[in-house]
Amino acid sequence: MVLTDLVMDEGEGIESIMKIRKINPTVHIIAMSGNLKYLKTIGKLGTDSMLLKPFRMPQLIDVLEQGCR
């Protein structure tokens, strides 16, 4: 399971997601962002779950539990 932000200082989350998908197409990828437009777009590019920041711990736990099923 991978949890990644979409906008990072040292690289773009979209690039990371695409690289991860090439290495392991079945890994569960959770993308997070404070920008709803980014999340809607990235959902089409291969993420399994998305979190809009800021989020609360129960939301994160729920998404993590869903990814472990």
N, CA, C and O atoms as a Tripos MOL2 file, in Angstrom:
@<TRIPOS>MOLECULE
protein
  276   275    69     0     0
PROTEIN
NO_CHARGES

@<TRIPOS>ATOM
      1 N           0.8430   -1.1640    0.0000 N.3       1 MET1
      2 CA          0.0000    0.0000    0.0000 C.3       1 MET1
      3 C           0.8910    1.2320    0.0000 C.2       1 MET1
      4 O           1.9080    1.2810    0.6930 O.2       1 MET1
      5 N           0.4940    2.2260   -0.7900 N.am      2 VAL2
      6 CA          1.2530    3.4650   -0.8980 C.3       2 VAL2
      7 C           0.3220    4.6300   -0.6240 C.2       2 VAL2
      8 O          -0.7800    4.7020   -1.1680 O.2       2 VAL2
      9 N           0.7760    5.5440    0.2280 N.am      3 LEU3
     10 CA          0.0630    6.7880    0.5060 C.3       3 LEU3
     11 C           0.9500    7.9130    0.0050 C.2       3 LEU3
     12 O           2.0670    8.0810    0.4940 O.2       3 LEU3
     13 N           0.4710    8.6910   -0.9660 N.am      4 THR4
     14 CA          1.2810    9.7580   -1.5320 C.3       4 THR4
     15 C           0.4920   11.0420   -1.6960 C.2       4 THR4
     16 O          -0.7030   11.0310   -1.9920 O.2       4 THR4
     17 N           1.1850   12.1380   -1.4980 N.am      5 ASP5
     18 CA          0.6010   13.4390   -1.7910 C.3       5 ASP5
     19 C           0.7680   13.6790   -3.2860 C.2       5 ASP5
     20 O           1.6460   13.0830   -3.9110 O.2       5 ASP5
     21 N          -0.0460   14.5270   -3.8590 N.am      6 LEU6
     22 CA          0.0700   14.7930   -5.2920 C.3       6 LEU6
     23 C           1.0610   15.9100   -5.6000 C.2       6 LEU6
     24 O           1.6560   15.9280   -6.6770 O.2       6 LEU6
     25 N           1.2430   16.8280   -4.6770 N.am      7 VAL7
     26 CA          2.1840   17.9280   -4.8760 C.3       7 VAL7
     27 C           3.2230   17.8590   -3.7640 C.2       7 VAL7
     28 O           2.9070   17.9930   -2.5820 O.2       7 VAL7
     29 N           4.4870   17.6430   -4.1790 N.am      8 MET8
     30 CA          5.5720   17.5000   -3.2070 C.3       8 MET8
     31 C           6.7650   18.3420   -3.6650 C.2       8 MET8
     32 O           6.9140   18.6370   -4.8500 O.2       8 MET8
     33 N           7.6020   18.7190   -2.7120 N.am      9 ASP9
     34 CA          8.7840   19.5190   -3.0260 C.3       9 ASP9
     35 C           9.7730   18.7740   -3.9150 C.2       9 ASP9
     36 O          10.3620   19.3660   -4.8190 O.2       9 ASP9
     37 N           9.9560   17.5040   -3.6680 N.am     10 GLU10
     38 CA         10.9800   16.7250   -4.3640 C.3      10 GLU10
     39 C          10.4510   15.9080   -5.5430 C.2      10 GLU10
     40 O          11.1350   14.9950   -6.0050 O.2      10 GLU10
     41 N           9.2810   16.2070   -6.0260 N.am     11 GLY11
     42 CA          8.7420   15.4560   -7.1540 C.3      11 GLY11
     43 C           7.2320   15.5040   -7.1640 C.2      11 GLY11
     44 O           6.6020   15.9440   -6.2020 O.2      11 GLY11
     45 N           6.6730   15.0580   -8.2350 N.am     12 GLU12
     46 CA          5.2300   15.0640   -8.3870 C.3      12 GLU12
     47 C           4.6350   13.7050   -8.0480 C.2      12 GLU12
     48 O           5.1730   12.6670   -8.4310 O.2      12 GLU12
     49 N           3.5370   13.7230   -7.3350 N.am     13 GLY13
     50 CA          2.8560   12.4940   -6.9760 C.3      13 GLY13
     51 C           2.3620   11.7190   -8.1880 C.2      13 GLY13
     52 O           2.3240   10.4890   -8.1700 O.2      13 GLY13
     53 N           1.9840   12.4340   -9.2370 N.am     14 ILE14
     54 CA          1.5010   11.7670  -10.4430 C.3      14 ILE14
     55 C           2.6070   10.9190  -11.0480 C.2      14 ILE14
     56 O           2.3650    9.7830  -11.4550 O.2      14 ILE14
     57 N           3.8170   11.4570  -11.1110 N.am     15 GLU15
     58 CA          4.9560   10.6920  -11.6280 C.3      15 GLU15
     59 C           5.2040    9.4630  -10.7680 C.2      15 GLU15
     60 O           5.4460    8.3720  -11.2850 O.2      15 GLU15
     61 N           5.1440    9.6440   -9.4650 N.am     16 SER16
     62 CA          5.3580    8.5260   -8.5450 C.3      16 SER16
     63 C           4.3230    7.4350   -8.7570 C.2      16 SER16
     64 O           4.6630    6.2520   -8.7890 O.2      16 SER16
     65 N           3.0730    7.8220   -8.9020 N.am     17 ILE17
     66 CA          1.9910    6.8550   -9.1020 C.3      17 ILE17
     67 C           2.2140    6.0660  -10.3930 C.2      17 ILE17
     68 O           2.0370    4.8480  -10.4190 O.2      17 ILE17
     69 N           2.5980    6.7580  -11.4520 N.am     18 MET18
     70 CA          2.8180    6.0800  -12.7290 C.3      18 MET18
     71 C           3.9850    5.0950  -12.6340 C.2      18 MET18
     72 O           3.9160    3.9990  -13.1910 O.2      18 MET18
     73 N           5.0500    5.4750  -11.9370 N.am     19 LYS19
     74 CA          6.2030    4.5810  -11.7620 C.3      19 LYS19
     75 C           5.8290    3.3730  -10.9170 C.2      19 LYS19
     76 O           6.2100    2.2450  -11.2280 O.2      19 LYS19
     77 N           5.0870    3.6130   -9.8570 N.am     20 ILE20
     78 CA          4.6630    2.5190   -8.9750 C.3      20 ILE20
     79 C           3.7880    1.5290   -9.7380 C.2      20 ILE20
     80 O           3.9460    0.3170   -9.5860 O.2      20 ILE20
     81 N           2.8740    2.0310  -10.5530 N.am     21 ARG21
     82 CA          1.9890    1.1660  -11.3410 C.3      21 ARG21
     83 C           2.7900    0.2730  -12.2930 C.2      21 ARG21
     84 O           2.4230   -0.8810  -12.5120 O.2      21 ARG21
     85 N           3.8840    0.8020  -12.8600 N.am     22 LYS22
     86 CA          4.7180    0.0030  -13.7500 C.3      22 LYS22
     87 C           5.4230   -1.1090  -12.9840 C.2      22 LYS22
     88 O           5.5540   -2.2280  -13.4800 O.2      22 LYS22
     89 N           5.8760   -0.7950  -11.7730 N.am     23 ILE23
     90 CA          6.6100   -1.7720  -10.9550 C.3      23 ILE23
     91 C           5.6670   -2.8230  -10.3870 C.2      23 ILE23
     92 O           5.9560   -4.0180  -10.4280 O.2      23 ILE23
     93 N           4.5350   -2.3640   -9.8540 N.am     24 ASN24
     94 CA          3.5900   -3.2720   -9.2160 C.3      24 ASN24
     95 C           2.1600   -2.7970   -9.5000 C.2      24 ASN24
     96 O           1.6350   -1.9540   -8.7730 O.2      24 ASN24
     97 N           1.5390   -3.3230  -10.5370 N.am     25 PRO25
     98 CA          0.2100   -2.8510  -10.9210 C.3      25 PRO25
     99 C          -0.8960   -3.1740   -9.9210 C.2      25 PRO25
    100 O          -1.9910   -2.6220  -10.0280 O.2      25 PRO25
    101 N          -0.6420   -4.0430   -8.9630 N.am     26 THR26
    102 CA         -1.7020   -4.4250   -8.0300 C.3      26 THR26
    103 C          -1.6290   -3.7250   -6.6780 C.2      26 THR26
    104 O          -2.5270   -3.8950   -5.8530 O.2      26 THR26
    105 N          -0.5850   -2.9460   -6.4330 N.am     27 VAL27
    106 CA         -0.4650   -2.2760   -5.1380 C.3      27 VAL27
    107 C          -1.5900   -1.2370   -4.9950 C.2      27 VAL27
    108 O          -1.9690   -0.5730   -5.9590 O.2      27 VAL27
    109 N          -2.1020   -1.1200   -3.7890 N.am     28 HIS28
    110 CA         -3.1780   -0.1650   -3.5000 C.3      28 HIS28
    111 C          -2.5450    1.2110   -3.3040 C.2      28 HIS28
    112 O          -1.7110    1.3890   -2.4170 O.2      28 HIS28
    113 N          -2.9390    2.1830   -4.1270 N.am     29 ILE29
    114 CA         -2.3840    3.5330   -4.0400 C.3      29 ILE29
    115 C          -3.4520    4.4960   -3.5540 C.2      29 ILE29
    116 O          -4.5510    4.5710   -4.1030 O.2      29 ILE29
    117 N          -3.0970    5.2310   -2.5060 N.am     30 ILE30
    118 CA         -3.9710    6.2450   -1.9270 C.3      30 ILE30
    119 C          -3.3290    7.6010   -2.2100 C.2      30 ILE30
    120 O          -2.1980    7.8530   -1.7960 O.2      30 ILE30
    121 N          -4.0430    8.4670   -2.9090 N.am     31 ALA31
    122 CA         -3.5430    9.8080   -3.2040 C.3      31 ALA31
    123 C          -4.2250   10.8060   -2.2900 C.2      31 ALA31
    124 O          -5.4130   10.6790   -1.9910 O.2      31 ALA31
    125 N          -3.4670   11.8020   -1.8460 N.am     32 MET32
    126 CA         -4.0540   12.8480   -1.0240 C.3      32 MET32
    127 C          -3.6650   14.2100   -1.5780 C.2      32 MET32
    128 O          -2.5750   14.3950   -2.1200 O.2      32 MET32
    129 N          -4.5830   15.1550   -1.4280 N.am     33 SER33
    130 CA         -4.3410   16.5090   -1.8960 C.3      33 SER33
    131 C          -5.3320   17.4530   -1.2360 C.2      33 SER33
    132 O          -6.4110   17.0500   -0.8020 O.2      33 SER33
    133 N          -4.9440   18.7000   -1.1730 N.am     34 GLY34
    134 CA         -5.8480   19.7370   -0.6920 C.3      34 GLY34
    135 C          -6.6740   20.3360   -1.8170 C.2      34 GLY34
    136 O          -7.4910   21.2270   -1.5880 O.2      34 GLY34
    137 N          -6.4610   19.8460   -3.0360 N.am     35 ASN35
    138 CA         -7.1340   20.3670   -4.2130 C.3      35 ASN35
    139 C          -8.0570   19.2910   -4.7900 C.2      35 ASN35
    140 O          -7.5860   18.2750   -5.3000 O.2      35 ASN35
    141 N          -9.3360   19.5100   -4.7090 N.am     36 LEU36
    142 CA        -10.3230   18.5280   -5.1750 C.3      36 LEU36
    143 C         -10.1950   18.2470   -6.6730 C.2      36 LEU36
    144 O         -10.4070   17.1150   -7.1050 O.2      36 LEU36
    145 N          -9.8550   19.2550   -7.4630 N.am     37 LYS37
    146 CA         -9.6870   19.0460   -8.9100 C.3      37 LYS37
    147 C          -8.5670   18.0510   -9.1890 C.2      37 LYS37
    148 O          -8.7010   17.1960  -10.0640 O.2      37 LYS37
    149 N          -7.4670   18.1560   -8.4530 N.am     38 TYR38
    150 CA         -6.3650   17.2010   -8.6210 C.3      38 TYR38
    151 C          -6.8310   15.7920   -8.3210 C.2      38 TYR38
    152 O          -6.5090   14.8570   -9.0540 O.2      38 TYR38
    153 N          -7.5900   15.6350   -7.2460 N.am     39 LEU39
    154 CA         -8.0460   14.2970   -6.8680 C.3      39 LEU39
    155 C          -8.9700   13.6960   -7.9220 C.2      39 LEU39
    156 O          -8.8770   12.5050   -8.2190 O.2      39 LEU39
    157 N          -9.8430   14.4940   -8.4810 N.am     40 LYS40
    158 CA        -10.7580   13.9900   -9.5100 C.3      40 LYS40
    159 C          -9.9810   13.5390  -10.7450 C.2      40 LYS40
    160 O         -10.3260   12.5340  -11.3660 O.2      40 LYS40
    161 N          -8.9460   14.2730  -11.0940 N.am     41 THR41
    162 CA         -8.1270   13.9230  -12.2590 C.3      41 THR41
    163 C          -7.3090   12.6750  -11.9910 C.2      41 THR41
    164 O          -7.2490   11.7840  -12.8390 O.2      41 THR41
    165 N          -6.6830   12.5940  -10.8370 N.am     42 ILE42
    166 CA         -5.7840   11.4790  -10.5340 C.3      42 ILE42
    167 C          -6.5440   10.1700  -10.4010 C.2      42 ILE42
    168 O          -5.9710    9.1040  -10.6270 O.2      42 ILE42
    169 N          -7.7960   10.2230  -10.0470 N.am     43 GLY43
    170 CA         -8.5840    9.0050   -9.9500 C.3      43 GLY43
    171 C          -8.6590    8.2590  -11.2740 C.2      43 GLY43
    172 O          -8.8360    7.0410  -11.3000 O.2      43 GLY43
    173 N          -8.5250    8.9880  -12.3570 N.am     44 LYS44
    174 CA         -8.5640    8.3900  -13.6870 C.3      44 LYS44
    175 C          -7.2050    7.8070  -14.0840 C.2      44 LYS44
    176 O          -7.1050    7.0770  -15.0700 O.2      44 LYS44
    177 N          -6.1690    8.1280  -13.3190 N.am     45 LEU45
    178 CA         -4.8120    7.7080  -13.6820 C.3      45 LEU45
    179 C          -4.2930    6.5250  -12.8800 C.2      45 LEU45
    180 O          -3.1250    6.1570  -13.0090 O.2      45 LEU45
    181 N          -5.1290    5.9330  -12.0680 N.am     46 GLY46
    182 CA         -4.6860    4.7080  -11.4350 C.3      46 GLY46
    183 C          -4.6390    4.6560   -9.9250 C.2      46 GLY46
    184 O          -4.0830    3.7100   -9.3690 O.2      46 GLY46
    185 N          -5.2000    5.6330   -9.2420 N.am     47 THR47
    186 CA         -5.2520    5.5120   -7.7900 C.3      47 THR47
    187 C          -6.4740    4.6850   -7.3980 C.2      47 THR47
    188 O          -7.4710    4.6290   -8.1190 O.2      47 THR47
    189 N          -6.3680    4.0550   -6.2510 N.am     48 ASP48
    190 CA         -7.4720    3.2350   -5.7540 C.3      48 ASP48
    191 C          -8.3520    3.9930   -4.7750 C.2      48 ASP48
    192 O          -9.5540    3.7430   -4.6790 O.2      48 ASP48
    193 N          -7.7390    4.9240   -4.0480 N.am     49 SER49
    194 CA         -8.4670    5.7080   -3.0540 C.3      49 SER49
    195 C          -7.9070    7.1190   -3.0500 C.2      49 SER49
    196 O          -6.7810    7.3620   -3.4830 O.2      49 SER49
    197 N          -8.7200    8.0480   -2.5500 N.am     50 MET50
    198 CA         -8.2960    9.4350   -2.4800 C.3      50 MET50
    199 C          -8.7360   10.0490   -1.1660 C.2      50 MET50
    200 O          -9.7830    9.7060   -0.6180 O.2      50 MET50
    201 N          -7.9140   10.9660   -0.6700 N.am     51 LEU51
    202 CA         -8.2310   11.7010    0.5490 C.3      51 LEU51
    203 C          -8.0660   13.1890    0.2940 C.2      51 LEU51
    204 O          -7.0210   13.6340   -0.1800 O.2      51 LEU51
    205 N          -9.0990   13.9540    0.6110 N.am     52 LEU52
    206 CA         -9.0260   15.4020    0.5100 C.3      52 LEU52
    207 C          -8.4780   15.9450    1.8210 C.2      52 LEU52
    208 O          -9.0140   15.6690    2.8940 O.2      52 LEU52
    209 N          -7.4010   16.7230    1.7210 N.am     53 LYS53
    210 CA         -6.8010   17.3150    2.9140 C.3      53 LYS53
    211 C          -7.5250   18.6100    3.2550 C.2      53 LYS53
    212 O          -7.9950   19.2930    2.3450 O.2      53 LYS53
    213 N          -7.6310   18.9620    4.4900 N.am     54 PRO54
    214 CA         -7.2080   18.1530    5.6380 C.3      54 PRO54
    215 C          -8.2330   17.0600    5.9250 C.2      54 PRO54
    216 O          -9.4360   17.2540    5.7510 O.2      54 PRO54
    217 N          -7.7420   15.9310    6.3580 N.am     55 PHE55
    218 CA         -8.6250   14.8320    6.7270 C.3      55 PHE55
    219 C          -8.3400   14.4480    8.1700 C.2      55 PHE55
    220 O          -7.3050   14.8060    8.7310 O.2      55 PHE55
    221 N          -9.2620   13.7240    8.7510 N.am     56 ARG56
    222 CA         -9.1150   13.2890   10.1430 C.3      56 ARG56
    223 C          -8.6590   11.8380   10.1690 C.2      56 ARG56
    224 O          -8.8350   11.1000    9.2000 O.2      56 ARG56
    225 N          -8.0840   11.4510   11.2650 N.am     57 MET57
    226 CA         -7.5460   10.1050   11.4160 C.3      57 MET57
    227 C          -8.5780    9.0160   11.1150 C.2      57 MET57
    228 O          -8.2230    8.0340   10.4630 O.2      57 MET57
    229 N          -9.8440    9.1350   11.5570 N.am     58 PRO58
    230 CA        -10.8230    8.0910   11.2200 C.3      58 PRO58
    231 C         -11.0000    7.9070    9.7140 C.2      58 PRO58
    232 O         -11.2190    6.7860    9.2530 O.2      58 PRO58
    233 N         -10.9070    8.9940    8.9390 N.am     59 GLN59
    234 CA        -11.0190    8.8770    7.4850 C.3      59 GLN59
    235 C          -9.8400    8.0830    6.9260 C.2      59 GLN59
    236 O         -10.0220    7.2120    6.0750 O.2      59 GLN59
    237 N          -8.6420    8.3800    7.4020 N.am     60 LEU60
    238 CA         -7.4520    7.6640    6.9480 C.3      60 LEU60
    239 C          -7.5390    6.1890    7.3060 C.2      60 LEU60
    240 O          -7.2460    5.3260    6.4790 O.2      60 LEU60
    241 N          -7.9340    5.9050    8.5210 N.am     61 ILE61
    242 CA         -8.0580    4.5120    8.9660 C.3      61 ILE61
    243 C          -9.0650    3.7630    8.1090 C.2      61 ILE61
    244 O          -8.8300    2.6130    7.7380 O.2      61 ILE61
    245 N         -10.1830    4.4040    7.7900 N.am     62 ASP62
    246 CA        -11.2000    3.7660    6.9510 C.3      62 ASP62
    247 C         -10.6380    3.4260    5.5700 C.2      62 ASP62
    248 O         -10.8570    2.3240    5.0650 O.2      62 ASP62
    249 N          -9.9210    4.3570    4.9630 N.am     63 VAL63
    250 CA         -9.3420    4.1130    3.6400 C.3      63 VAL63
    251 C          -8.2780    3.0110    3.7160 C.2      63 VAL63
    252 O          -8.2040    2.1610    2.8290 O.2      63 VAL63
    253 N          -7.4690    3.0210    4.7530 N.am     64 LEU64
    254 CA         -6.4520    1.9820    4.9140 C.3      64 LEU64
    255 C          -7.0880    0.6020    5.0920 C.2      64 LEU64
    256 O          -6.6240   -0.3810    4.5130 O.2      64 LEU64
    257 N          -8.1360    0.5350    5.8830 N.am     65 GLU65
    258 CA         -8.8230   -0.7480    6.0890 C.3      65 GLU65
    259 C          -9.4530   -1.2520    4.7950 C.2      65 GLU65
    260 O          -9.4200   -2.4520    4.5220 O.2      65 GLU65
    261 N         -10.0200   -0.3630    4.0030 N.am     66 GLN66
    262 CA        -10.6150   -0.7520    2.7220 C.3      66 GLN66
    263 C          -9.5500   -1.3010    1.7860 C.2      66 GLN66
    264 O          -9.8040   -2.2550    1.0500 O.2      66 GLN66
    265 N          -8.3650   -0.7110    1.8070 N.am     67 GLY67
    266 CA         -7.2790   -1.1530    0.9430 C.3      67 GLY67
    267 C          -6.6920   -2.4800    1.3480 C.2      67 GLY67
    268 O          -6.0560   -3.1490    0.5340 O.2      67 GLY67
    269 N          -6.8930   -2.8760    2.5880 N.am     68 CYS68
    270 CA         -6.3460   -4.1540    3.0800 C.3      68 CYS68
    271 C          -7.2860   -5.3150    2.8260 C.2      68 CYS68
    272 O          -6.9230   -6.4600    3.0960 O.2      68 CYS68
    273 N          -8.4600   -5.0640    2.3260 N.am     69 ARG69
    274 CA         -9.4400   -6.1320    2.0790 C.3      69 ARG69
    275 C          -9.1110   -6.9000    0.8350 C.2      69 ARG69
    276 O          -9.8290   -7.8340    0.4770 O.2      69 ARG69
@<TRIPOS>BOND
     1     1     2 1
     2     2     3 1
     3     3     4 2
     4     3     5 am
     5     5     6 1
     6     6     7 1
     7     7     8 2
     8     7     9 am
     9     9    10 1
    10    10    11 1
    11    11    12 2
    12    11    13 am
    13    13    14 1
    14    14    15 1
    15    15    16 2
    16    15    17 am
    17    17    18 1
    18    18    19 1
    19    19    20 2
    20    19    21 am
    21    21    22 1
    22    22    23 1
    23    23    24 2
    24    23    25 am
    25    25    26 1
    26    26    27 1
    27    27    28 2
    28    27    29 am
    29    29    30 1
    30    30    31 1
    31    31    32 2
    32    31    33 am
    33    33    34 1
    34    34    35 1
    35    35    36 2
    36    35    37 am
    37    37    38 1
    38    38    39 1
    39    39    40 2
    40    39    41 am
    41    41    42 1
    42    42    43 1
    43    43    44 2
    44    43    45 am
    45    45    46 1
    46    46    47 1
    47    47    48 2
    48    47    49 am
    49    49    50 1
    50    50    51 1
    51    51    52 2
    52    51    53 am
    53    53    54 1
    54    54    55 1
    55    55    56 2
    56    55    57 am
    57    57    58 1
    58    58    59 1
    59    59    60 2
    60    59    61 am
    61    61    62 1
    62    62    63 1
    63    63    64 2
    64    63    65 am
    65    65    66 1
    66    66    67 1
    67    67    68 2
    68    67    69 am
    69    69    70 1
    70    70    71 1
    71    71    72 2
    72    71    73 am
    73    73    74 1
    74    74    75 1
    75    75    76 2
    76    75    77 am
    77    77    78 1
    78    78    79 1
    79    79    80 2
    80    79    81 am
    81    81    82 1
    82    82    83 1
    83    83    84 2
    84    83    85 am
    85    85    86 1
    86    86    87 1
    87    87    88 2
    88    87    89 am
    89    89    90 1
    90    90    91 1
    91    91    92 2
    92    91    93 am
    93    93    94 1
    94    94    95 1
    95    95    96 2
    96    95    97 am
    97    97    98 1
    98    98    99 1
    99    99   100 2
   100    99   101 am
   101   101   102 1
   102   102   103 1
   103   103   104 2
   104   103   105 am
   105   105   106 1
   106   106   107 1
   107   107   108 2
   108   107   109 am
   109   109   110 1
   110   110   111 1
   111   111   112 2
   112   111   113 am
   113   113   114 1
   114   114   115 1
   115   115   116 2
   116   115   117 am
   117   117   118 1
   118   118   119 1
   119   119   120 2
   120   119   121 am
   121   121   122 1
   122   122   123 1
   123   123   124 2
   124   123   125 am
   125   125   126 1
   126   126   127 1
   127   127   128 2
   128   127   129 am
   129   129   130 1
   130   130   131 1
   131   131   132 2
   132   131   133 am
   133   133   134 1
   134   134   135 1
   135   135   136 2
   136   135   137 am
   137   137   138 1
   138   138   139 1
   139   139   140 2
   140   139   141 am
   141   141   142 1
   142   142   143 1
   143   143   144 2
   144   143   145 am
   145   145   146 1
   146   146   147 1
   147   147   148 2
   148   147   149 am
   149   149   150 1
   150   150   151 1
   151   151   152 2
   152   151   153 am
   153   153   154 1
   154   154   155 1
   155   155   156 2
   156   155   157 am
   157   157   158 1
   158   158   159 1
   159   159   160 2
   160   159   161 am
   161   161   162 1
   162   162   163 1
   163   163   164 2
   164   163   165 am
   165   165   166 1
   166   166   167 1
   167   167   168 2
   168   167   169 am
   169   169   170 1
   170   170   171 1
   171   171   172 2
   172   171   173 am
   173   173   174 1
   174   174   175 1
   175   175   176 2
   176   175   177 am
   177   177   178 1
   178   178   179 1
   179   179   180 2
   180   179   181 am
   181   181   182 1
   182   182   183 1
   183   183   184 2
   184   183   185 am
   185   185   186 1
   186   186   187 1
   187   187   188 2
   188   187   189 am
   189   189   190 1
   190   190   191 1
   191   191   192 2
   192   191   193 am
   193   193   194 1
   194   194   195 1
   195   195   196 2
   196   195   197 am
   197   197   198 1
   198   198   199 1
   199   199   200 2
   200   199   201 am
   201   201   202 1
   202   202   203 1
   203   203   204 2
   204   203   205 am
   205   205   206 1
   206   206   207 1
   207   207   208 2
   208   207   209 am
   209   209   210 1
   210   210   211 1
   211   211   212 2
   212   211   213 am
   213   213   214 1
   214   214   215 1
   215   215   216 2
   216   215   217 am
   217   217   218 1
   218   218   219 1
   219   219   220 2
   220   219   221 am
   221   221   222 1
   222   222   223 1
   223   223   224 2
   224   223   225 am
   225   225   226 1
   226   226   227 1
   227   227   228 2
   228   227   229 am
   229   229   230 1
   230   230   231 1
   231   231   232 2
   232   231   233 am
   233   233   234 1
   234   234   235 1
   235   235   236 2
   236   235   237 am
   237   237   238 1
   238   238   239 1
   239   239   240 2
   240   239   241 am
   241   241   242 1
   242   242   243 1
   243   243   244 2
   244   243   245 am
   245   245   246 1
   246   246   247 1
   247   247   248 2
   248   247   249 am
   249   249   250 1
   250   250   251 1
   251   251   252 2
   252   251   253 am
   253   253   254 1
   254   254   255 1
   255   255   256 2
   256   255   257 am
   257   257   258 1
   258   258   259 1
   259   259   260 2
   260   259   261 am
   261   261   262 1
   262   262   263 1
   263   263   264 2
   264   263   265 am
   265   265   266 1
   266   266   267 1
   267   267   268 2
   268   267   269 am
   269   269   270 1
   270   270   271 1
   271   271   272 2
   272   271   273 am
   273   273   274 1
   274   274   275 1
   275   275   276 2
@<TRIPOS>SUBSTRUCTURE
     1 MET1         2 RESIDUE 1 A MET
     2 VAL2         6 RESIDUE 1 A VAL
     3 LEU3        10 RESIDUE 1 A LEU
     4 THR4        14 RESIDUE 1 A THR
     5 ASP5        18 RESIDUE 1 A ASP
     6 LEU6        22 RESIDUE 1 A LEU
     7 VAL7        26 RESIDUE 1 A VAL
     8 MET8        30 RESIDUE 1 A MET
     9 ASP9        34 RESIDUE 1 A ASP
    10 GLU10       38 RESIDUE 1 A GLU
    11 GLY11       42 RESIDUE 1 A GLY
    12 GLU12       46 RESIDUE 1 A GLU
    13 GLY13       50 RESIDUE 1 A GLY
    14 ILE14       54 RESIDUE 1 A ILE
    15 GLU15       58 RESIDUE 1 A GLU
    16 SER16       62 RESIDUE 1 A SER
    17 ILE17       66 RESIDUE 1 A ILE
    18 MET18       70 RESIDUE 1 A MET
    19 LYS19       74 RESIDUE 1 A LYS
    20 ILE20       78 RESIDUE 1 A ILE
    21 ARG21       82 RESIDUE 1 A ARG
    22 LYS22       86 RESIDUE 1 A LYS
    23 ILE23       90 RESIDUE 1 A ILE
    24 ASN24       94 RESIDUE 1 A ASN
    25 PRO25       98 RESIDUE 1 A PRO
    26 THR26      102 RESIDUE 1 A THR
    27 VAL27      106 RESIDUE 1 A VAL
    28 HIS28      110 RESIDUE 1 A HIS
    29 ILE29      114 RESIDUE 1 A ILE
    30 ILE30      118 RESIDUE 1 A ILE
    31 ALA31      122 RESIDUE 1 A ALA
    32 MET32      126 RESIDUE 1 A MET
    33 SER33      130 RESIDUE 1 A SER
    34 GLY34      134 RESIDUE 1 A GLY
    35 ASN35      138 RESIDUE 1 A ASN
    36 LEU36      142 RESIDUE 1 A LEU
    37 LYS37      146 RESIDUE 1 A LYS
    38 TYR38      150 RESIDUE 1 A TYR
    39 LEU39      154 RESIDUE 1 A LEU
    40 LYS40      158 RESIDUE 1 A LYS
    41 THR41      162 RESIDUE 1 A THR
    42 ILE42      166 RESIDUE 1 A ILE
    43 GLY43      170 RESIDUE 1 A GLY
    44 LYS44      174 RESIDUE 1 A LYS
    45 LEU45      178 RESIDUE 1 A LEU
    46 GLY46      182 RESIDUE 1 A GLY
    47 THR47      186 RESIDUE 1 A THR
    48 ASP48      190 RESIDUE 1 A ASP
    49 SER49      194 RESIDUE 1 A SER
    50 MET50      198 RESIDUE 1 A MET
    51 LEU51      202 RESIDUE 1 A LEU
    52 LEU52      206 RESIDUE 1 A LEU
    53 LYS53      210 RESIDUE 1 A LYS
    54 PRO54      214 RESIDUE 1 A PRO
    55 PHE55      218 RESIDUE 1 A PHE
    56 ARG56      222 RESIDUE 1 A ARG
    57 MET57      226 RESIDUE 1 A MET
    58 PRO58      230 RESIDUE 1 A PRO
    59 GLN59      234 RESIDUE 1 A GLN
    60 LEU60      238 RESIDUE 1 A LEU
    61 ILE61      242 RESIDUE 1 A ILE
    62 ASP62      246 RESIDUE 1 A ASP
    63 VAL63      250 RESIDUE 1 A VAL
    64 LEU64      254 RESIDUE 1 A LEU
    65 GLU65      258 RESIDUE 1 A GLU
    66 GLN66      262 RESIDUE 1 A GLN
    67 GLY67      266 RESIDUE 1 A GLY
    68 CYS68      270 RESIDUE 1 A CYS
    69 ARG69      274 RESIDUE 1 A ARG
